[in-house]
């Protein structure tokens, strides 16, 4: 397997298993990917076919555009909400548009970012960088045999030098970076604003970031504010980001939701849990092997009874849920009442 094929295989493996639909704002004309008789198309919020199934694979819409794999050429292109190609299918790989740009691999194995017309506007050496966020993304350069990370803008210009051992995308104006065996945070001018001191550090969400004090493998997560001060000493081996004011952590041998004061506000027999989106969160209740997924509200009330074998976040009023064993799993969509809008299909 050559290098290019490996990159593509890795990306396909990641995205085909996730197939997530994550759109932040409510959108009345939102469309959702479905599969019918082996072909993929899109439905609207009422469960009616909006774009006829015709593609080998179809991803969720992002910024009004969706990536599809053409059934004939087996290449990736981009369609609009009318189902028309706006970028013809001639790419080996594409990722969703974010801030007007999408990561791409051309048929000539060129890595880079394309605009919404399909034009390569930034060429890069490696596909292992992030999409743009807050106007910047990471870039990797070799310094001898060692990789160094920095940041480029949407013109492809390096705006923060490649001096870090590792770097994360910016979120809420700050980015986690790895320097001399510790994680800290920089601002968009590249200035260190929270000194490297953590065994691990994640992005800021709602003004709070989760970090590990001590060793990455054995340390426990706490939460800090943008001054680097620990505000929630969670001391948990697992901790999630804050979404809609709540975060999931591992406590007393099960998962619970805490608020921004660190107080446990939801505690069921939860073995798996997702973040809150649109006021609801998917949770798996019962045993790891036999438990089922349902949905709770922010008071911890079960509003959609556990009955699904898999469940994703609500987005634009619908959630994608799976039924059956993983190898034979079928997917459908439910509304906030737990009613089927689209019954499970392959």
Secondary structure, 3 states (H helix, E strand, C coil): CCHHHHHHHHHHHHHHHHCCCCCCCCCCCCCEEEEECCEEEEECCCCCEEEEEEECEECCCECCEEEEECCCCCCEEEECCCCCEEEEEEEEEECCCECCEEEEEECCCCEEEECCCCCEEEEECCCCCCCCECCEEEEEEEECCEEEEEEECCCCCEEEEEEECEECCCECCEEEEEECCEEEEECCCCCEEEEEEECEEEEEECCEEEEEECCCCCCEEEEECCCCCEEEEEEECCECCCECCEEEEEECCEEEEECCCCCEEEEEEEEEECCCECCEEEEEECCCCCCEEEEEECCCCEEEEEEECEEEEEECCEEEEEECCHHHCEEEEECCCCCEEEEEEC
